[in-house]
Amino acid sequence: MKVYFRHIIILSFLMLGSVIAIQADTYPTVSPQASFIGAEGDTIANGGSGSGPIEGLFYANPSNIDEYDMHYTWTFYIGDETIVRNEENTSFTFTTSGTHTIALQAWYTKDNVTDSISIDQTFTITVTESKLEMPNAFSPNGDGINDIYQAKQNYKSIIEFHAYIFNRWGQKLYEWDSPAKGQGWDGTYRGKPVKDGVYYVLVKAKGADGTVFNIRKDVNILRGWSSSSTE
């Protein structure tokens, strides 16, 4: 990023062995920064990509502003949509798949005079296309492998999620609302283990790219099975 100091004049005079320095006022500058946090709490670098929703935090970081009134415009280019924020520091949640660009404009006023600050820095973040899969079996036997029926952890950019477990008579046994690791059914109903056999899962979810997921499939409980495969 380029930093500009305007109209800085240093005059040095050699007088009686002394140096006298006269420096004019310095003008405001900004050093914008951004941080991005993925759906799983992971940090994503500027220009990187990740599963949505992605939380972005943006900071103008102004300096030399003591006698100036500062003004800011953060512009978010989200597909065909443009969103504007006017705070010094702001945040934005990216839920739409694709690559998004964020730019800052800043200017200052003093004594009815307005001037802009040149800023070269922009930020980009990419939200990946959505993906969601559910396994067809699990083994809640306490061995630490497949003890929870949950979404496969290769899911991407899921912004809405709700899952239901039913028995063969259509009775709802459990429901949950996150595809995150450890979120799901432990094979119990009202605190007691259900019998081994076939149950049913219904998942209604939505991806950042607008994809709607309606997943209906059998779920087999196999407590004697210790394999890590649930394909």
SEMAR-654774 format. One record per atom (N, C-alpha, C): residue number from 1; atom name; x, y, z. Coordinates in Angstrom, 1 decimal. Each point is the difference from the previous one (the first is absolute). Example, Ala and Ser with C-alpha at 12.3 -4.5 7.8 and 13.67 -1.06 7.14 Angstrom:
# residues 2
     i   at     east    north       up
     1    N     13.2     -5.7      7.8
     1   CA     -0.9      1.2      0.0
     1    C      0.9      1.2      0.0
     2    N     -0.4      1.1     -0.7
     2   CA      0.9      1.1      0.0
     2    C     -0.8      1.1      0.8
# end
This chain:
# residues 231
     i   at     east    north       up
     1    N      0.8     -1.2      0.0
     1   CA     -0.8      1.2      0.0
     1    C      0.9      1.2      0.0
     2    N     -0.4      1.0     -0.8
     2   CA      0.7      1.3      0.0
     2    C     -0.5      0.9      1.1
     3    N      0.9      0.7      0.6
     3   CA     -0.4      1.0      1.0
     3    C      0.4      1.4     -0.5
     4    N     -0.9      0.9      0.1
     4   CA      0.3      1.3     -0.6
     4    C      0.1      1.1      1.2
     5    N      1.0      0.8      0.0
     5   CA      0.1      1.1      0.9
     5    C      0.1      1.2     -0.9
     6    N     -1.1      0.9      0.0
     6   CA     -0.1      1.1     -0.9
     6    C      0.6      1.3      0.6
     7    N      0.6      0.7     -0.9
     7   CA      0.4      1.4      0.4
     7    C      1.0      0.0      1.2
     8    N      0.8     -1.0      0.1
     8   CA      1.0      0.0      1.1
     8    C      1.2      0.8     -0.4
     9    N      0.3      1.0      0.7
     9   CA      1.1      0.9     -0.3
     9    C      0.9      0.1      1.2
    10    N      1.2     -0.4     -0.2
    10   CA      1.0      0.2      1.0
    10    C      1.1      1.0     -0.4
    11    N      0.1      1.0      0.7
    11   CA      1.0      1.0     -0.3
    11    C      1.0      0.0      1.1
    12    N      1.2     -0.1     -0.4
    12   CA      1.1      0.0      1.0
    12    C      0.9      1.2     -0.2
    13    N      0.3      0.6      1.1
    13   CA      0.9      1.2     -0.1
    13    C      1.1     -0.3      1.0
    14    N      1.2      0.3     -0.5
    14   CA      1.2     -0.1      0.8
    14    C      0.2      1.4      0.6
    15    N     -0.3      0.1      1.3
    15   CA      0.2      1.3      0.7
    15    C      0.8     -0.2      1.2
    16    N      1.1      0.6      0.1
    16   CA      0.9      0.0      1.2
    16    C      0.2     -1.4      0.5
    17    N      0.3     -0.9     -1.0
    17   CA      0.3     -1.4      0.4
    17    C     -1.2     -0.8      0.3
    18    N     -1.3      0.5     -0.1
    18   CA     -1.2     -0.8      0.3
    18    C     -0.8     -0.2     -1.2
    19    N     -0.8     -1.1      0.0
    19   CA     -0.9     -0.3     -1.1
    19    C     -1.4      0.2      0.5
    20    N     -0.7      0.9     -0.7
    20   CA     -1.4      0.2      0.3
    20    C     -0.9     -0.6     -1.1
    21    N     -0.9     -1.0      0.4
    21   CA     -0.9     -0.7     -0.9
    21    C     -1.4      0.5      0.1
    22    N     -0.6      0.4     -1.1
    22   CA     -1.3      0.4      0.0
    22    C     -0.8     -1.0     -0.9
    23    N     -1.0     -0.6      0.6
    23   CA     -0.8     -1.1     -0.7
    23    C     -1.4      0.4      0.0
    24    N     -0.6      0.0     -1.2
    24   CA     -1.4      0.3     -0.2
    24    C     -0.9     -1.2      0.5
    25    N     -1.3      0.2      0.1
    25   CA     -0.9     -1.0      0.5
    25    C      0.1     -1.2     -0.9
    26    N     -0.2     -1.2      0.6
    26   CA     -0.1     -1.2     -0.7
    26    C     -1.5     -0.3     -0.2
    27    N     -0.4     -0.7     -1.0
    27   CA     -1.4     -0.2     -0.3
    27    C     -0.4     -1.4      0.3
    28    N     -1.3     -0.3      0.2
    28   CA     -0.4     -1.3      0.5
    28    C      0.3     -1.1     -1.1
    29    N      0.2     -1.2      0.5
    29   CA      0.2     -1.2     -0.8
    29    C     -0.8     -1.1      0.6
    30    N     -0.2     -1.0     -0.8
    30   CA     -0.7     -1.3      0.5
    30    C      0.8     -1.2     -0.4
    31    N      0.0     -1.0      0.8
    31   CA      0.6     -1.3     -0.3
    31    C     -1.0     -1.1      0.2
    32    N     -0.9     -0.2     -0.9
    32   CA     -1.1     -1.0      0.2
    32    C      0.5     -1.4      0.1
    33    N     -0.7     -0.7      0.9
    33   CA      0.3     -1.4      0.2
    33    C     -1.3     -0.8      0.1
    34    N      0.1     -1.3     -0.3
    34   CA     -1.2     -0.8      0.1
    34    C      0.4     -1.4      0.5
    35    N     -0.9     -0.6      0.7
    35   CA      0.1     -1.4      0.4
    35    C     -1.2     -0.8     -0.3
    36    N      0.1     -1.3     -0.4
    36   CA     -1.1     -0.8     -0.4
    36    C      0.0     -1.3      0.9
    37    N     -1.2     -0.3      0.4
    37   CA     -0.2     -1.2      0.9
    37    C     -1.0     -0.9     -0.7
    38    N      0.4     -1.2     -0.2
    38   CA     -0.9     -1.0     -0.7
    38    C     -1.0     -0.6      0.9
    39    N     -0.9     -0.8     -0.6
    39   CA     -1.1     -0.6      0.7
    39    C      0.4     -0.9      1.2
    40    N      1.2     -0.5     -0.1
    40   CA      0.5     -0.9      1.1
    40    C      0.9      0.8      1.0
    41    N      0.0      1.3     -0.1
    41   CA      0.9      0.8      0.8
    41    C      1.4      0.1     -0.4
    42    N      0.3     -0.5     -1.2
    42   CA      1.3      0.1     -0.6
    42    C      0.3      1.4     -0.6
    43    N      1.3      0.4      0.1
    43   CA      0.4      1.3     -0.6
    43    C      0.3     -0.2     -1.5
    44    N     -0.5      0.9     -0.8
    44   CA      0.2     -0.1     -1.4
    44    C      0.8      1.3     -0.4
    45    N      1.0     -0.2     -0.8
    45   CA      0.8      1.2     -0.4
    45    C     -0.7      0.8     -1.1
    46    N      0.4      1.2     -0.1
    46   CA     -0.5      0.9     -1.1
    46    C      0.3     -0.7     -1.4
    47    N     -1.0     -0.1     -0.8
    47   CA      0.2     -0.7     -1.3
    47    C     -0.3     -1.5      0.1
    48    N     -0.3     -0.5      1.2
    48   CA     -0.2     -1.4      0.1
    48    C     -1.5     -0.4     -0.2
    49    N     -0.3     -1.3      0.3
    49   CA     -1.3     -0.5     -0.2
    49    C     -0.4     -0.9      1.2
    50    N     -1.3     -0.2      0.2
    50   CA     -0.4     -0.9      1.1
    50    C     -1.5     -0.2     -0.1
    51    N     -0.5     -0.8      0.9
    51   CA     -1.4     -0.4      0.1
    51    C     -0.8      1.2      0.6
    52    N     -1.1      0.3     -0.5
    52   CA     -0.8      1.1      0.6
    52    C     -0.9     -0.5      1.1
    53    N     -0.5      0.8      0.8
    53   CA      0.2      1.5      0.0
    53    C      1.4      0.4      0.5
    54    N      0.6      1.0     -0.6
    54   CA      1.3      0.5      0.4
    54    C     -0.2      1.4      0.6
    55    N      0.5      0.2      1.2
    55   CA     -0.1      1.3      0.6
    55    C      1.2      0.9     -0.3
    56    N     -0.2      1.2     -0.5
    56   CA      1.1      0.9     -0.3
    56    C      0.0      1.2      0.9
    57    N      1.2      0.3      0.6
    57   CA      0.1      1.2      0.8
    57    C      1.0      0.9     -0.6
    58    N     -0.4      1.3     -0.1
    58   CA      0.7      1.0     -0.8
    58    C      0.4      1.2      0.8
    59    N      1.2      0.5     -0.1
    59   CA      0.5      1.1      0.8
    59    C      0.7      1.0     -0.9
    60    N     -0.3      1.3      0.2
    60   CA      0.6      1.0     -0.8
    60    C      1.4      0.4      0.5
    61    N      0.2      0.0      1.3
    61   CA      1.3      0.3      0.7
    61    C      0.5      1.4     -0.5
    62    N     -0.8      1.1      0.3
    62   CA      0.5      1.3     -0.4
    62    C      1.1      0.5      0.9
    63    N      0.8      0.9     -0.5
    63   CA      1.0      0.7      0.8
    63    C      0.1      1.5     -0.4
    64    N      0.6      0.8      0.9
    64   CA      0.2      1.4     -0.2
    64    C     -1.4      0.7     -0.2
    65    N     -1.0     -0.3      0.9
    65   CA     -1.3      0.5     -0.2
    65    C     -0.4      1.0      1.0
    66    N      0.9      0.5      0.8
    66   CA     -0.4      0.8      1.2
    66    C     -0.9      1.2     -0.3
    67    N      0.3      0.7     -1.1
    67   CA     -0.8      1.2     -0.3
    67    C     -0.9     -0.2     -1.2
    68    N     -0.3     -1.2     -0.4
    68   CA     -0.7     -0.2     -1.2
    68    C     -1.3     -0.8      0.3
    69    N     -1.0      0.2     -0.8
    69   CA     -1.2     -0.8      0.0
    69    C      0.1     -1.1     -1.0
    70    N      0.0     -1.3      0.4
    70   CA      0.2     -1.1     -1.0
    70    C     -1.3     -0.6     -0.4
    71    N      0.0     -0.5     -1.3
    71   CA     -1.2     -0.6     -0.6
    71    C      0.5     -1.2     -0.7
    72    N     -0.9     -1.1      0.0
    72   CA      0.4     -1.3     -0.5
    72    C     -1.1     -0.6     -0.8
    73    N      0.3     -0.7     -1.1
    73   CA     -1.0     -0.8     -0.7
    73    C      0.7     -1.3     -0.3
    74    N     -0.6     -1.1      0.6
    74   CA      0.4     -1.3     -0.3
    74    C     -1.0     -0.5     -1.1
    75    N      0.5     -0.5     -1.1
    75   CA     -0.9     -0.5     -1.1
    75    C      0.3     -1.5     -0.1
    76    N     -1.1     -0.8      0.1
    76   CA      0.0     -1.5     -0.2
    76    C     -0.6     -0.3     -1.3
    77    N      0.7     -0.6     -0.9
    77   CA     -0.5     -0.5     -1.3
    77    C     -0.3     -1.4      0.1
    78    N     -1.3     -0.3      0.2
    78   CA     -0.5     -1.4      0.2
    78    C     -0.8     -0.4     -1.2
    79    N      0.7     -0.7     -1.0
    79   CA     -0.7     -0.3     -1.2
    79    C     -0.4      1.3     -0.8
    80    N     -1.3      0.0     -0.3
    80   CA     -0.5      1.2     -0.7
    80    C     -0.4      1.1      1.0
    81    N      0.1     -0.3      1.3
    81   CA     -0.5      1.0      1.0
    81    C      1.2      0.8      0.6
    82    N     -0.3      1.2      0.3
    82   CA      1.0      0.9      0.7
    82    C     -0.6      0.4      1.3
    83    N      0.8     -0.2      1.1
    83   CA     -0.4      0.4      1.3
    83    C      1.0      1.0      0.6
    84    N     -0.5      1.0      0.6
    84   CA      0.8      1.1      0.5
    84    C     -0.1      0.1      1.5
    85    N      1.1      0.2      0.7
    85   CA      0.0      0.3      1.4
    85    C      0.9      1.2      0.3
    86    N     -0.4      0.8      0.9
    86   CA      0.7      1.3      0.2
    86    C      0.7      0.1      1.4
    87    N      0.2     -1.1      0.6
    87   CA      0.7      0.1      1.3
    87    C      1.5     -0.1     -0.2
    88    N      0.7      0.5      1.0
    88   CA      1.5     -0.2      0.0
    88    C      0.4     -1.5      0.0
    89    N     -0.6     -0.7      0.9
    89   CA      0.2     -1.5      0.0
    89    C     -1.4     -0.6     -0.2
    90    N      0.0     -1.1     -0.7
    90   CA     -1.3     -0.6     -0.3
    90    C      0.2     -1.6     -0.1
    91    N     -1.1     -0.7     -0.1
    91   CA      0.0     -1.4     -0.2
    91    C     -1.0     -0.4     -1.1
    92    N      0.2     -1.2     -0.6
    92   CA     -0.9     -0.5     -1.0
    92    C      0.0     -1.5      0.0
    93    N     -1.2     -0.6     -0.1
    93   CA      0.0     -1.5     -0.1
    93    C     -0.3     -0.4     -1.5
    94    N      0.9     -0.7     -0.5
    94   CA      0.0     -0.4     -1.4
    94    C     -0.7     -1.4     -0.1
    95    N     -1.2      0.0     -0.6
    95   CA     -0.7     -1.3     -0.1
    95    C     -0.3     -0.4     -1.5
    96    N      0.3      0.9     -0.9
    96   CA     -0.2     -0.3     -1.5
    96    C      1.3     -0.6     -0.5
    97    N     -0.1     -1.1     -0.8
    97   CA      1.2     -0.7     -0.5
    97    C      0.6      0.9     -1.1
    98    N      1.3     -0.1     -0.2
    98   CA      0.7      0.8     -1.0
    98    C      1.1      0.8      0.6
    99    N      0.7      0.8     -0.8
    99   CA      1.0      0.9      0.5
    99    C     -0.5      1.4      0.1
   100    N      0.3      0.6      1.2
   100   CA     -0.5      1.3      0.3
   100    C      1.1      1.0      0.3
   101    N     -0.1      1.2     -0.4
   101   CA      1.0      1.0      0.1
   101    C     -0.5      1.1      1.0
   102    N      0.9      0.5      0.8
   102   CA     -0.3      1.0      1.0
   102    C      1.0      1.1     -0.1
   103    N     -0.5      1.3     -0.1
   103   CA      0.9      1.1     -0.2
   103    C     -0.4      1.1      1.0
   104    N      1.0      0.8      0.4
   104   CA     -0.3      1.1      0.9
   104    C      0.4      1.3     -0.7
   105    N     -0.9      1.0      0.2
   105   CA      0.3      1.4     -0.4
   105    C     -0.1      0.8      1.3
   106    N      1.0      1.0      0.1
   106   CA      0.0      0.8      1.2
   106    C      0.4      1.4     -0.4
   107    N     -0.6      1.0      0.7
   107   CA      0.3      1.4     -0.3
   107    C     -0.1      0.8      1.4
   108    N      0.5      1.2      0.0
   108   CA      0.0      0.8      1.2
   108    C     -0.4      1.4     -0.3
   109    N     -0.5      0.7      1.0
   109   CA     -0.3      1.4     -0.2
   109    C      0.6      0.8      1.2
   110    N      0.3      1.3     -0.4
   110   CA      0.5      0.9      1.0
   110    C     -0.2      1.4     -0.5
   111    N     -0.6      0.8      0.8
   111   CA     -0.3      1.4     -0.4
   111    C     -0.7      0.1     -1.4
   112    N     -1.0     -0.9     -0.1
   112   CA     -0.8      0.0     -1.2
   112    C      0.8     -0.4     -1.3
   113    N      1.1     -0.6      0.2
   113   CA      0.8     -0.6     -1.1
   113    C      0.0     -1.5      0.1
   114    N     -0.3     -0.6     -1.1
   114   CA     -0.1     -1.5      0.0
   114    C      1.0     -0.6     -1.0
   115    N      0.7     -1.0      0.4
   115   CA      1.0     -0.7     -0.8
   115    C     -0.1     -1.5      0.2
   116    N      0.3     -0.7     -1.1
   116   CA     -0.1     -1.5      0.1
   116    C      1.4     -0.6      0.3
   117    N      0.0     -1.2      0.5
   117   CA      1.2     -0.8      0.3
   117    C      0.1     -1.1     -1.1
   118    N      1.2     -0.1     -0.6
   118   CA      0.2     -1.0     -1.0
   118    C      0.2     -1.3      0.7
   119    N     -0.7     -1.1     -0.4
   119   CA      0.1     -1.3      0.6
   119    C      0.1     -1.0     -1.1
   120    N      1.1     -0.8      0.1
   120   CA      0.2     -1.0     -1.0
   120    C     -0.6     -1.4      0.4
   121    N     -0.1     -0.2      1.3
   121   CA     -0.4     -1.3      0.6
   121    C     -1.4     -0.4     -0.3
   122    N     -0.3     -1.2     -0.5
   122   CA     -1.3     -0.5      0.0
   122    C      0.1     -1.4      0.5
   123    N     -1.2     -0.6      0.3
   123   CA      0.0     -1.4      0.6
   123    C     -0.9     -0.8     -0.8
   124    N      0.3     -1.3      0.0
   124   CA     -0.9     -1.0     -0.7
   124    C     -0.2     -1.2      0.8
   125    N     -1.1     -0.6     -0.1
   125   CA     -0.3     -1.3      0.7
   125    C     -1.0     -0.8     -0.8
   126    N      0.2     -1.3     -0.1
   126   CA     -0.8     -0.9     -0.8
   126    C     -0.7     -1.0      0.9
   127    N     -1.3      0.0     -0.2
   127   CA     -0.9     -1.0      0.7
   127    C     -0.2     -1.2     -0.9
   128    N      0.4     -1.2      0.4
   128   CA     -0.1     -1.1     -0.9
   128    C     -1.5     -0.4     -0.2
   129    N     -0.1     -0.8     -1.1
   129   CA     -1.4     -0.5     -0.4
   129    C     -0.4     -1.0      1.1
   130    N     -1.3     -0.1      0.2
   130   CA     -0.5     -0.9      1.1
   130    C      0.0     -1.5     -0.3
   131    N      0.1     -0.7      1.0
   131   CA      0.1     -1.5     -0.1
   131    C     -0.5     -0.6      1.4
   132    N     -0.8     -1.0     -0.1
   132   CA     -0.5     -0.6      1.2
   132    C     -0.4     -1.5     -0.3
   133    N      0.6     -0.9      0.9
   133   CA     -0.3     -1.4     -0.1
   133    C     -0.3     -0.6      1.4
   134    N     -0.8     -1.0      0.1
   134   CA     -0.3     -0.6      1.2
   134    C      0.3     -1.5     -0.1
   135    N      0.6     -0.6      1.1
   135   CA      0.3     -1.5     -0.1
   135    C     -1.3     -0.8      0.1
   136    N      0.2     -1.3     -0.2
   136   CA     -1.2     -0.9      0.0
   136    C      0.1     -1.0      1.2
   137    N      1.0      0.2      0.9
   137   CA      0.2     -0.9      1.1
   137    C      0.9      0.6      1.1
   138    N     -0.2     -0.4      1.2
   138   CA      1.0      0.4      1.0
   138    C     -0.1     -1.1      1.1
   139    N      1.0      0.1      0.9
   139   CA      0.1     -1.1      1.1
   139    C      0.2      0.6      1.3
   140    N     -1.1      0.4      0.7
   140   CA      0.1      0.7      1.3
   140    C      0.3     -1.0      1.1
   141    N      1.2     -0.6      0.0
   141   CA      0.4     -1.0      1.0
   141    C      1.1      0.4      1.0
   142    N      0.3      1.3     -0.1
   142   CA      0.9      0.6      1.0
   142    C      1.5     -0.2     -0.3
   143    N      0.3     -0.5     -1.2
   143   CA      1.4     -0.2     -0.4
   143    C      0.7      1.2     -0.5
   144    N     -0.7      1.1     -0.1
   144   CA      0.6      1.3     -0.5
   144    C      0.0      0.1     -1.5
   145    N     -0.6     -1.0     -0.7
   145   CA      0.0      0.0     -1.5
   145    C     -1.5     -0.1     -0.4
   146    N     -0.4      1.0     -0.7
   146   CA     -1.4      0.1     -0.5
   146    C     -1.1     -0.1      1.1
   147    N      0.3      0.5      1.1
   147   CA     -0.9      0.0      1.1
   147    C     -1.2      1.0     -0.2
   148    N      0.2      1.0     -0.8
   148   CA     -1.0      1.0     -0.3
   148    C     -0.4      0.0     -1.4
   149    N     -1.3      0.0     -0.3
   149   CA     -0.5      0.1     -1.4
   149    C      0.0      1.5     -0.3
   150    N      0.9      0.4     -0.9
   150   CA      0.1      1.4     -0.3
   150    C      0.3      0.2     -1.5
   151    N      0.0      1.2     -0.5
   151   CA      0.3      0.3     -1.4
   151    C      1.5     -0.4     -0.2
   152    N      0.2     -0.5     -1.3
   152   CA      1.4     -0.2     -0.3
   152    C      0.8      1.3      0.0
   153    N      1.2     -0.1      0.5
   153   CA      0.8      1.2      0.3
   153    C      0.6      0.6     -1.2
   154    N     -0.4     -0.4     -1.2
   154   CA      0.5      0.6     -1.2
   154    C     -1.0      1.1     -0.5
   155    N     -1.0      0.3      0.8
   155   CA     -1.0      1.0     -0.4
   155    C      0.6      1.3     -0.2
   156    N     -0.6      0.8     -0.9
   156   CA      0.5      1.3     -0.4
   156    C     -1.1      1.1      0.0
   157    N      0.2      1.1      0.5
   157   CA     -0.8      1.2     -0.1
   157    C     -1.5     -0.3      0.2
   158    N     -0.3     -0.6      1.1
   158   CA     -1.4     -0.3      0.4
   158    C     -0.4      1.1      1.0
   159    N     -1.0      0.8     -0.4
   159   CA     -0.4      1.2      0.8
   159    C     -1.3     -0.3      0.8
   160    N     -0.7     -1.0     -0.4
   160   CA     -1.2     -0.4      0.7
   160    C      0.0     -1.6      0.1
   161    N     -0.4     -0.5      1.1
   161   CA      0.0     -1.5      0.2
   161    C     -0.9     -0.4      1.1
   162    N     -0.8     -1.0     -0.3
   162   CA     -0.9     -0.6      1.0
   162    C     -0.2     -1.5     -0.4
   163    N      0.2     -0.8      1.0
   163   CA     -0.1     -1.5     -0.3
   163    C     -0.9     -0.6      1.1
   164    N     -0.7     -1.1     -0.5
   164   CA     -1.0     -0.7      0.9
   164    C      0.3     -1.5     -0.1
   165    N     -0.2     -0.7      1.1
   165   CA      0.1     -1.5      0.0
   165    C     -1.4     -0.5      0.3
   166    N     -0.4     -1.0     -0.8
   166   CA     -1.3     -0.7      0.3
   166    C      0.2     -1.5      0.1
   167    N     -0.9     -0.6      0.7
   167   CA      0.0     -1.5      0.0
   167    C     -0.9     -0.5     -1.1
   168    N     -0.2     -1.3     -0.1
   168   CA     -0.7     -0.5     -1.2
   168    C     -1.5      0.3      0.1
   169    N     -0.5      0.4      1.1
   169   CA     -1.4      0.4      0.1
   169    C     -0.2      1.5     -0.2
   170    N      1.1      0.7     -0.3
   170   CA     -0.1      1.5     -0.3
   170    C      0.0      0.8      1.3
   171    N      0.4     -0.6      1.1
   171   CA      0.1      0.8      1.2
   171    C      1.4      0.7      0.0
   172    N     -0.1      1.3      0.3
   172   CA      1.3      0.8      0.1
   172    C      0.7     -0.3      1.2
   173    N      1.3     -0.4     -0.1
   173   CA      0.8     -0.3      1.1
   173    C      1.0      1.1      0.4
   174    N      0.4      0.7     -1.0
   174   CA      1.1      1.0      0.3
   174    C      0.0      1.0     -1.1
   175    N      0.5      1.2      0.3
   175   CA      0.3      1.0     -1.1
   175    C      1.1      0.9      0.5
   176    N      0.7      0.6     -1.0
   176   CA      1.1      0.9      0.3
   176    C      0.2      1.0     -1.2
   177    N      0.8      1.0      0.3
   177   CA      0.0      1.1     -1.0
   177    C      1.4      0.5     -0.4
   178    N      1.0     -0.9      0.0
   178   CA      1.3      0.4     -0.4
   178    C      0.7     -1.2     -0.6
   179    N      0.7      0.2     -1.1
   179   CA      0.8     -1.1     -0.6
   179    C      1.4     -0.1      0.6
   180    N      0.3      0.8      1.0
   180   CA      1.3      0.0      0.6
   180    C      0.4     -1.3      0.7
   181    N      1.3     -0.3      0.1
   181   CA      0.4     -1.2      0.5
   181    C     -0.5     -0.2      1.5
   182    N     -0.5     -1.2      0.3
   182   CA     -0.5     -0.3      1.3
   182    C     -1.4      0.4      0.2
   183    N     -0.6      0.6     -1.0
   183   CA     -1.4      0.4      0.1
   183    C     -0.9     -1.1     -0.7
   184    N     -0.8     -0.7      0.7
   184   CA     -0.8     -1.0     -0.6
   184    C     -0.6     -0.9      1.0
   185    N     -0.5     -1.2     -0.5
   185   CA     -0.7     -0.9      0.9
   185    C      0.9     -1.1      0.5
   186    N     -0.2     -0.3      1.3
   186   CA      0.9     -1.0      0.7
   186    C     -0.7     -1.3      0.1
   187    N     -1.1     -0.2     -0.7
   187   CA     -0.7     -1.3      0.0
   187    C     -0.8     -0.3      1.2
   188    N     -0.4      1.1      0.7
   188   CA     -0.9     -0.2      1.2
   188    C     -1.3      0.7     -0.2
   189    N     -1.0     -0.4      0.8
   189   CA     -1.3      0.7      0.0
   189    C     -0.4      0.1      1.4
   190    N     -0.2      1.3      0.5
   190   CA     -0.3      0.2      1.4
   190    C      1.0     -0.6      0.9
   191    N      1.2      0.1     -0.4
   191   CA      1.1     -0.4      0.9
   191    C      0.4     -1.5     -0.1
   192    N     -0.8     -0.8     -0.8
   192   CA      0.3     -1.4      0.0
   192    C      0.4     -0.4     -1.4
   193    N      0.9     -1.0     -0.2
   193   CA      0.4     -0.4     -1.3
   193    C     -1.2     -0.6     -0.8
   194    N     -0.1      0.3     -1.3
   194   CA     -1.0     -0.7     -0.8
   194    C      0.6     -1.3     -0.5
   195    N     -0.9     -0.9     -0.5
   195   CA      0.5     -1.3     -0.5
   195    C      0.7      0.2     -1.3
   196    N      0.9     -0.9     -0.2
   196   CA      0.7     -0.1     -1.4
   196    C     -1.1     -0.2     -1.0
   197    N      0.3      0.6     -1.2
   197   CA     -1.0     -0.2     -1.1
   197    C      0.1      1.2     -0.9
   198    N     -1.1      0.2     -0.8
   198   CA     -0.1      1.1     -1.0
   198    C     -0.9      1.1      0.5
   199    N      0.6      1.2     -0.1
   199   CA     -0.8      1.2      0.4
   199    C      0.1      0.9     -1.3
   200    N     -0.5      1.2      0.1
   200   CA     -0.1      0.9     -1.1
   200    C      0.4      1.4      0.3
   201    N      0.7      0.6     -0.9
   201   CA      0.4      1.4      0.2
   201    C     -0.6      0.9     -1.1
   202    N     -0.4      1.2      0.4
   202   CA     -0.5      1.0     -0.9
   202    C      0.9      1.2      0.3
   203    N      0.6      0.6     -1.1
   203   CA      0.8      1.1      0.2
   203    C     -0.5      1.1     -1.0
   204    N     -0.2      1.2      0.6
   204   CA     -0.3      1.2     -0.8
   204    C      1.1      1.0      0.2
   205    N      0.7      0.4     -1.1
   205   CA      1.1      0.9      0.1
   205    C      0.1      0.9     -1.2
   206    N      0.8      1.0      0.2
   206   CA      0.2      1.0     -1.1
   206    C      1.4      0.4     -0.1
   207    N      0.6      0.0     -1.2
   207   CA      1.4      0.4     -0.2
   207    C      0.1      1.5     -0.3
   208    N      1.2      0.5      0.1
   208   CA      0.3      1.4     -0.3
   208    C     -0.2      0.4     -1.4
   209    N      0.0     -1.0     -0.9
   209   CA     -0.2      0.2     -1.4
   209    C     -1.5     -0.1     -0.4
   210    N     -0.9     -0.2      1.0
   210   CA     -1.4     -0.1     -0.2
   210    C     -0.5     -1.4     -0.2
   211    N      0.9     -1.0      0.0
   211   CA     -0.4     -1.4     -0.1
   211    C     -0.8     -0.4      1.2
   212    N     -1.2     -0.6     -0.3
   212   CA     -0.8     -0.6      1.0
   212    C      0.2     -1.5      0.1
   213    N      0.2     -0.4      1.2
   213   CA      0.2     -1.5      0.3
   213    C     -1.2     -0.5      0.7
   214    N     -0.6     -1.1     -0.6
   214   CA     -1.0     -0.8      0.7
   214    C      0.4     -1.4     -0.1
   215    N      0.6     -0.4      1.1
   215   CA      0.6     -1.4      0.1
   215    C     -0.9     -0.9      0.8
   216    N     -0.4     -1.1     -0.6
   216   CA     -0.8     -1.0      0.7
   216    C      0.7     -1.4     -0.2
   217    N      0.4     -0.6      1.1
   217   CA      0.6     -1.3     -0.2
   217    C     -0.1     -0.9      1.3
   218    N      0.3     -1.3     -0.2
   218   CA      0.0     -0.9      1.1
   218    C      1.3      0.3      0.9
   219    N     -0.1     -0.3      1.3
   219   CA      1.1      0.1      0.9
   219    C      0.0     -1.4      0.7
   220    N      1.1     -0.7     -0.1
   220   CA      0.2     -1.3      0.7
   220    C      0.8      0.2      1.2
   221    N     -0.5     -0.5      1.2
   221   CA      0.7     -0.1      1.2
   221    C      0.6     -1.4      0.1
   222    N      1.3      0.0      0.1
   222   CA      0.8     -1.3      0.0
   222    C      1.0      0.1      1.2
   223    N     -0.4     -0.3      1.2
   223   CA      0.8      0.2      1.1
   223    C      1.2     -1.0      0.0
   224    N     -0.1     -1.1     -0.7
   224   CA      1.1     -1.0      0.0
   224    C      1.0      0.3     -1.1
   225    N     -0.2      1.1     -0.7
   225   CA      0.8      0.4     -1.1
   225    C      1.0      1.1      0.4
   226    N      1.3     -0.3     -0.1
   226   CA      1.0      1.0      0.5
   226    C      0.8      0.7     -1.2
   227    N     -0.3     -0.3     -1.2
   227   CA      0.7      0.6     -1.1
   227    C     -0.3      1.5      0.0
   228    N      1.0      0.8     -0.5
   228   CA     -0.2      1.4     -0.1
   228    C     -0.8      0.4     -1.3
   229    N     -0.3     -0.9     -0.9
   229   CA     -0.6      0.3     -1.2
   229    C     -1.5      0.1      0.2
   230    N     -0.6      1.1     -0.6
   230   CA     -1.5      0.1      0.1
   230    C     -0.5      0.2     -1.4
   231    N      0.7     -0.4     -1.0
   231   CA     -0.4      0.2     -1.4
   231    C     -1.2     -0.9     -0.3
# end
